[in-house]
């Protein structure tokens, strides 16, 4: 069985801030900020099995 370390409060707070900032940027449609969350933009629509990979494809 593999054991995992529980992240400390600082790490958890940083993760929460990242997610909330990303969500805010999506809601306000600040796409530059939204896409800068990740090193490589990749968006999948599971219902239609559509994949958009890379900055240009995701922005399109």
mmCIF file of the C-alpha atoms, coordinates in Angstrom:
data_MODEL
# 
_entry.id   MODEL 
# 
loop_
_atom_site.group_PDB 
_atom_site.id 
_atom_site.type_symbol 
_atom_site.label_atom_id 
_atom_site.label_alt_id 
_atom_site.label_comp_id 
_atom_site.label_asym_id 
_atom_site.label_entity_id 
_atom_site.label_seq_id 
_atom_site.pdbx_PDB_ins_code 
_atom_site.Cartn_x 
_atom_site.Cartn_y 
_atom_site.Cartn_z 
_atom_site.occupancy 
_atom_site.B_iso_or_equiv 
_atom_site.pdbx_formal_charge 
_atom_site.auth_seq_id 
_atom_site.auth_comp_id 
_atom_site.auth_asym_id 
_atom_site.auth_atom_id 
_atom_site.pdbx_PDB_model_num 
ATOM 1  C CA . UNK A 1 1  ? 0.000   0.000  0.000   1.00 0.00 ? 1  UNK A CA 1 
ATOM 2  C CA . UNK A 1 2  ? 1.317   3.424  -0.921  1.00 0.00 ? 2  UNK A CA 1 
ATOM 3  C CA . UNK A 1 3  ? 1.237   6.152  1.666   1.00 0.00 ? 3  UNK A CA 1 
ATOM 4  C CA . UNK A 1 4  ? 0.726   9.768  0.688   1.00 0.00 ? 4  UNK A CA 1 
ATOM 5  C CA . UNK A 1 5  ? 1.793   12.812 2.616   1.00 0.00 ? 5  UNK A CA 1 
ATOM 6  C CA . UNK A 1 6  ? -0.986  15.201 3.502   1.00 0.00 ? 6  UNK A CA 1 
ATOM 7  C CA . UNK A 1 7  ? -0.152  18.680 2.194   1.00 0.00 ? 7  UNK A CA 1 
ATOM 8  C CA . UNK A 1 8  ? 0.342   21.399 4.745   1.00 0.00 ? 8  UNK A CA 1 
ATOM 9  C CA . UNK A 1 9  ? -2.013  24.352 5.140   1.00 0.00 ? 9  UNK A CA 1 
ATOM 10 C CA . UNK A 1 10 ? 0.180   26.595 2.981   1.00 0.00 ? 10 UNK A CA 1 
ATOM 11 C CA . UNK A 1 11 ? 0.036   24.189 0.059   1.00 0.00 ? 11 UNK A CA 1 
ATOM 12 C CA . UNK A 1 12 ? -3.710  23.708 0.433   1.00 0.00 ? 12 UNK A CA 1 
ATOM 13 C CA . UNK A 1 13 ? -4.273  27.480 0.559   1.00 0.00 ? 13 UNK A CA 1 
ATOM 14 C CA . UNK A 1 14 ? -2.141  27.977 -2.570  1.00 0.00 ? 14 UNK A CA 1 
ATOM 15 C CA . UNK A 1 15 ? -4.082  25.274 -4.430  1.00 0.00 ? 15 UNK A CA 1 
ATOM 16 C CA . UNK A 1 16 ? -7.396  26.784 -3.399  1.00 0.00 ? 16 UNK A CA 1 
ATOM 17 C CA . UNK A 1 17 ? -6.283  30.246 -4.549  1.00 0.00 ? 17 UNK A CA 1 
ATOM 18 C CA . UNK A 1 18 ? -5.172  28.841 -7.914  1.00 0.00 ? 18 UNK A CA 1 
ATOM 19 C CA . UNK A 1 19 ? -8.534  27.157 -8.508  1.00 0.00 ? 19 UNK A CA 1 
ATOM 20 C CA . UNK A 1 20 ? -10.577 30.175 -7.397  1.00 0.00 ? 20 UNK A CA 1 
ATOM 21 C CA . UNK A 1 21 ? -8.468  32.565 -9.492  1.00 0.00 ? 21 UNK A CA 1 
ATOM 22 C CA . UNK A 1 22 ? -8.830  30.284 -12.529 1.00 0.00 ? 22 UNK A CA 1 
ATOM 23 C CA . UNK A 1 23 ? -12.597 30.103 -12.059 1.00 0.00 ? 23 UNK A CA 1 
ATOM 24 C CA . UNK A 1 24 ? -12.855 33.901 -11.672 1.00 0.00 ? 24 UNK A CA 1 
ATOM 25 C CA . UNK A 1 25 ? -10.835 34.386 -14.869 1.00 0.00 ? 25 UNK A CA 1 
ATOM 26 C CA . UNK A 1 26 ? -13.172 32.019 -16.748 1.00 0.00 ? 26 UNK A CA 1 
ATOM 27 C CA . UNK A 1 27 ? -16.264 33.827 -15.476 1.00 0.00 ? 27 UNK A CA 1 
ATOM 28 C CA . UNK A 1 28 ? -14.895 37.245 -16.454 1.00 0.00 ? 28 UNK A CA 1 
ATOM 29 C CA . UNK A 1 29 ? -13.682 35.768 -19.763 1.00 0.00 ? 29 UNK A CA 1 
ATOM 30 C CA . UNK A 1 30 ? -10.089 36.851 -19.200 1.00 0.00 ? 30 UNK A CA 1 
ATOM 31 C CA . UNK A 1 31 ? -8.760  34.138 -21.499 1.00 0.00 ? 31 UNK A CA 1 
ATOM 32 C CA . UNK A 1 32 ? -5.101  35.149 -21.284 1.00 0.00 ? 32 UNK A CA 1 
ATOM 33 C CA . UNK A 1 33 ? -5.190  34.771 -17.505 1.00 0.00 ? 33 UNK A CA 1 
ATOM 34 C CA . UNK A 1 34 ? -7.291  31.600 -17.712 1.00 0.00 ? 34 UNK A CA 1 
ATOM 35 C CA . UNK A 1 35 ? -4.915  29.892 -20.134 1.00 0.00 ? 35 UNK A CA 1 
ATOM 36 C CA . UNK A 1 36 ? -1.842  31.009 -18.197 1.00 0.00 ? 36 UNK A CA 1 
ATOM 37 C CA . UNK A 1 37 ? -2.942  28.740 -15.340 1.00 0.00 ? 37 UNK A CA 1 
ATOM 38 C CA . UNK A 1 38 ? -1.469  25.772 -17.171 1.00 0.00 ? 38 UNK A CA 1 
ATOM 39 C CA . UNK A 1 39 ? 1.833   25.304 -19.028 1.00 0.00 ? 39 UNK A CA 1 
ATOM 40 C CA . UNK A 1 40 ? 0.020   23.746 -22.031 1.00 0.00 ? 40 UNK A CA 1 
ATOM 41 C CA . UNK A 1 41 ? -3.630  24.600 -22.791 1.00 0.00 ? 41 UNK A CA 1 
ATOM 42 C CA . UNK A 1 42 ? -5.750  21.475 -23.274 1.00 0.00 ? 42 UNK A CA 1 
ATOM 43 C CA . UNK A 1 43 ? -9.546  21.340 -23.179 1.00 0.00 ? 43 UNK A CA 1 
ATOM 44 C CA . UNK A 1 44 ? -11.733 18.261 -23.499 1.00 0.00 ? 44 UNK A CA 1 
ATOM 45 C CA . UNK A 1 45 ? -15.497 18.169 -23.923 1.00 0.00 ? 45 UNK A CA 1 
ATOM 46 C CA . UNK A 1 46 ? -16.339 14.697 -22.662 1.00 0.00 ? 46 UNK A CA 1 
ATOM 47 C CA . UNK A 1 47 ? -19.940 14.643 -23.899 1.00 0.00 ? 47 UNK A CA 1 
ATOM 48 C CA . UNK A 1 48 ? -18.907 15.188 -27.524 1.00 0.00 ? 48 UNK A CA 1 
ATOM 49 C CA . UNK A 1 49 ? -15.473 13.536 -27.255 1.00 0.00 ? 49 UNK A CA 1 
ATOM 50 C CA . UNK A 1 50 ? -13.937 16.751 -28.611 1.00 0.00 ? 50 UNK A CA 1 
ATOM 51 C CA . UNK A 1 51 ? -10.333 17.621 -27.752 1.00 0.00 ? 51 UNK A CA 1 
ATOM 52 C CA . UNK A 1 52 ? -8.742  21.049 -28.179 1.00 0.00 ? 52 UNK A CA 1 
ATOM 53 C CA . UNK A 1 53 ? -4.993  20.850 -27.675 1.00 0.00 ? 53 UNK A CA 1 
ATOM 54 C CA . UNK A 1 54 ? -2.667  23.844 -27.640 1.00 0.00 ? 54 UNK A CA 1 
ATOM 55 C CA . UNK A 1 55 ? -3.239  27.578 -27.329 1.00 0.00 ? 55 UNK A CA 1 
ATOM 56 C CA . UNK A 1 56 ? -4.692  28.168 -30.785 1.00 0.00 ? 56 UNK A CA 1 
ATOM 57 C CA . UNK A 1 57 ? -7.084  25.222 -30.627 1.00 0.00 ? 57 UNK A CA 1 
ATOM 58 C CA . UNK A 1 58 ? -8.326  26.101 -27.145 1.00 0.00 ? 58 UNK A CA 1 
ATOM 59 C CA . UNK A 1 59 ? -8.861  29.760 -28.045 1.00 0.00 ? 59 UNK A CA 1 
ATOM 60 C CA . UNK A 1 60 ? -10.685 28.734 -31.220 1.00 0.00 ? 60 UNK A CA 1 
# 
